[in-house]
Amino acid sequence: MKFIIITLAIAVVGFGVQLVLPWWSLALVAFVIGFISNLRFMAAFAAGLLGAGGVWAAYALMLNNANESMLANKIGELFTLPEPLLLVVIAALIAGILGGLAAAGGRGLKQMLA
């Protein structure tokens, strides 16, 4: 249950912070929540991965639907992607890895200081 709450906290707070701050602010949110949480190291990484990746996946899908996939099609042609929606998956994966490493880093710092 704690894992789900931490994951949702990273997603909700990260989404709110990204409305007013740059894209990398999601990593700061994941780091702080990872530092505060009492999850194990790998659980903190997974929570950051799912929280941050979920936020970016939802936002990328929303933007993709808003412009009727025109931008995804053009970028997909530029990078010779077989499917334009693969761009959404790549963006979510990059954000998820960033969030996971930040949350694990926060948890690791807390373990180091304890």
C-alpha positions in Angstrom: 0.0 0.0 0.0 2.9 2.4 0.8 4.4 1.7 -2.6 1.2 2.8 -4.4 0.9 5.9 -2.3 4.5 6.9 -3.0 4.0 6.2 -6.7 0.9 8.4 -6.8 2.6 11.1 -4.8 5.4 11.3 -7.3 2.9 11.4 -10.2 0.5 14.0 -8.7 3.1 16.3 -7.2 5.4 15.9 -10.3 2.5 16.8 -12.6 1.6 19.9 -10.5 5.2 21.1 -10.3 5.8 20.7 -14.0 3.0 23.1 -14.8 5.1 25.9 -13.5 8.7 24.7 -13.6 10.9 23.1 -16.3 10.7 19.4 -17.3 13.6 18.3 -15.0 11.6 19.4 -11.9 10.0 16.0 -12.0 13.4 14.5 -11.0 13.6 16.9 -8.1 10.2 15.8 -6.9 11.1 12.1 -7.2 14.4 12.7 -5.4 12.6 14.5 -2.4 9.9 11.9 -2.2 12.4 9.1 -2.4 14.4 10.7 0.4 11.3 11.1 2.6 9.9 7.6 1.9 10.8 4.5 3.8 10.8 2.2 0.8 13.7 -0.1 0.0 16.1 1.0 -2.7 14.6 -1.0 -5.6 11.0 -0.1 -4.5 11.9 3.6 -4.6 13.4 3.1 -8.1 10.2 1.3 -9.2 8.0 4.0 -7.7 9.9 6.8 -9.4 9.9 4.8 -12.7 6.1 4.3 -12.6 5.2 7.7 -11.3 7.4 9.8 -13.6 6.8 7.5 -16.6 3.1 7.6 -16.1 2.9 11.3 -16.0 4.9 11.7 -19.2 3.0 8.9 -21.0 -0.3 10.5 -20.1 0.9 14.0 -21.1 2.5 12.8 -24.4 -0.7 10.9 -25.3 -2.8 13.9 -24.6 -0.6 16.1 -26.8 -0.6 13.4 -29.5 -4.4 13.3 -29.5 -4.7 17.1 -29.5 -2.8 17.5 -32.7 -4.2 14.3 -34.3 -0.7 12.6 -34.4 0.7 15.1 -36.9 3.8 15.8 -34.9 4.4 12.2 -34.0 4.0 11.1 -37.6 6.6 13.7 -38.8 9.1 12.9 -36.0 8.5 9.2 -36.6 9.4 9.6 -40.3 12.5 11.6 -39.3 13.8 8.8 -37.1 12.3 6.0 -39.3 10.2 4.7 -36.4 7.8 1.8 -37.5 5.0 3.3 -35.5 4.5 6.9 -34.5 3.1 6.0 -31.1 6.5 4.5 -30.3 7.6 8.1 -29.7 5.2 8.3 -26.7 6.7 5.0 -25.3 10.2 6.3 -25.7 9.4 9.6 -24.0 7.7 7.8 -21.1 10.6 5.4 -20.8 13.2 8.2 -20.6 11.1 10.1 -18.0 10.6 6.9 -16.1 14.3 6.1 -15.9 15.0 9.7 -14.9 12.4 9.5 -12.1 13.5 6.1 -11.0 17.1 7.1 -10.7 16.2 10.3 -8.8 13.9 8.5 -6.3 16.6 5.8 -5.8 19.2 8.5 -5.4 17.1 10.2 -2.7 16.6 6.9 -0.9 20.3 6.2 -1.2 21.2 9.6 0.3 18.9 8.9 3.2 20.5 5.6 3.8 24.0 7.2 3.6 23.1 9.8 6.2 21.5 7.4 8.6 
